[in-house]
Amino acid sequence: MTTTSTTTTTTTTTTTDYYYCYYYYYYYYYYLLLLLLLLLLLLLLLLLLLLLLLLLLLLLLLLLLLLLLLLLLLLLLLLLLLLLLLLLLLLLLLLLLLLLYYYYYYYYYTTTTTYYYYYTTTTTTLLLLLSSTTTTHYYYYLRLNYYSLLQQLRLLTTTTTTRLHTTTTSTTTTTNYYYYTTTTTTTSTTTTTTTTTTTTTTTTTTTYYYYYYYYYYYYYYYYYYYYYYYYYYYYTTTTTTTTTILLLLFYYYYYSLL
């Protein structure tokens, strides 16, 4: 009998690679650290972005403030310009008033011009032995005052003398427009051989006026409007008659002495 003996040997070898595990864990932690660093970087980037946004907002606010300041400065400049223009206008107005003052008060109150006109008309009719002489004195007093630039006719005198045979009539009318007075004097003289009769009639008319001045300045000229309203009228008449009787004898004696 044959005996068979079988021996089975099983060898189990277990090898532990610590280096590999360590390396593996090392890289694992390394990746974790990298992830953490990346997260931190992302956070930092976010913070930086936020800061940048804040800075941009601040810059925008600053720009807006600068714009507002510029607008305020422009408004101030405009106000200053307006004030300067107003000052210039006031200065021009003051100069104009001074010129007007000089023009009216100084020049026209110190400068006067007087014109004299003398005009005589004589009419003689031989058939009726009538001689009429009219003498007109025009006295113009040019006074340009504050209210107008018009020539004022101050005094007007008209004398009319009429001779008819032995009667001589002289009428003098004087109108003073400054005092609003008209004086008329009529002298009539009749001469005969024995009697001389002289009649003098003086009529004085004084008229008072209310007057108003309306004027405006247009193209460097003054236009003068006035309205007269009569409120009082004064009238006087003075008549003087002088009669002289000459004796015929004395008349002949007087002429004989001549």
Secondary structure, DSSP 8 states (H G I E B T S, - for coil): -----------------HHHHHHHHHHHHHHHHHHHHHHHHHHHHHHHHHHHHHHHHHHHHHHHHHHHHHHHHHHHHHHHHHHHHHHHHHHHHHHHHHHHHIIIIIIHHH--EEEEEEEEEEEEETTTTEEEEEEEEEEEEE---SS-------EEEEEEEEEETTEEEEEEEEEETTTTEEEEEEEEEEE-SSEEEEEEEEEEEEEEEEEEEEEEEETTEEEEEEEEEEEEEEEEEEEEEEEEE--HHHHHHHHHH-
